[in-house]
């Protein structure tokens, strides 16, 4: 059974703020400058939907957004977000179960892949990859390890906590950089946050 953040929806944002301040949403919002006007956007694993409000600050209208989130309680919170005049289709399911047309200009995966072991990450990556049309843009934000001891400690603590609460399967981070490189993506820009523990990359699909 895939990880499901239903049990943490009511405190997820507060916990994130307690540990990271606004770093996690700032890391996601940093990449939104690469979203063109009137784009067709796929967001996978958007959590409580804060990214929707950040998108609407950049483009108050004209966006076609498909928002896929497996946790029903997270989806309920996401639907209450202010999206201005953008259009959002909400899909409460795991992305690998959703049949969509391969016509997205932009894909956004905020802190998605750290939840999965390698086989699951590969399956989800392949599915999303097929939905992004070239030369589309994949906005990727997630945790990374750069050799600092506290990063590994914090990652293990988070994964154990969410494994107990939400059934997160991962015990380490999947090798996402290798996957993007193997699929011939170009890195447009990369920026790190919070002592390099968080990385945001804008990829261009060739």
Residue, then its C-alpha position, 0 to 999 in steps of 0.5 A: x500500500x502506498x504512503x498516504x499522508x491522511x493522518x498528518x494532514x491536520x498538522x503537516x504544515x505546522x510541523x514543517x514550519x517548526x522544523x524548516x520555517x518557510x524553507x520548503x515552500x520557498x524552495x518550491x516557489x523559487x522554480x516557478x519563474x520557469x512556468x510560462x503563461x497559459x501553461x498546462x501543469x501537472x502537480x504530483x504530491x502537492x500536499x496541502x496545496x500551498x504550491x497552488x497559491x504560490x503559482x497564482x502569485x506568479x500567474x493569476x490566470x491562464x493556467x490549466x492545472x491537474x493536481x494529483x494527491x493520494x491523501x484525501x485529507x490533504x486534498x480537502x485542504x488543497x481545494x480551499x486554496x486561493x487559485x485566483x482565475x486559474x483552472x484546477x482539476x483535482x484527482x485524489x489518487x496515486x499518480x501511477x493509477x491515473x491515465x492522463x494525456x501526455x501533453x503537459x508543459x510543466x511537471x511539478x513534484x514537490x518532495x515526492x520521491x523521498x517517500x519511495x524505495x527504488x522500484x517504486x520511484x522508478x515506476x512513478x518517474x517513468x509514468x510522469x516522464x511520459x506525461x511531459x511533452x518535450x521541450x517541457x520543464x520538470x520542476x523538482x524539489x526534494x531532500x538530498x544528502x551532501x555528506x553532512x552528518x546532521x542531514x542523515x540523522x534528520x532524514x532518518x528521523x523524518x522517515x521513521x516518523x512518517x513510516x509510523x504515521x503514514x506508512x512511508x516505505x523509503x529508508x533512504x533517498x532514491x537516486x533521482x539525479x541518475x534517472x534524470x541524466x539517463x533520460x536526457x534532461x538538461x538542468x536549467x538551474x539548481x539551487x540549494x536550501x537549508x544547508x544544502x539539505x534541500x535542492x531545487x532543480x529545473x529540468x528541461x526535457x530534450 
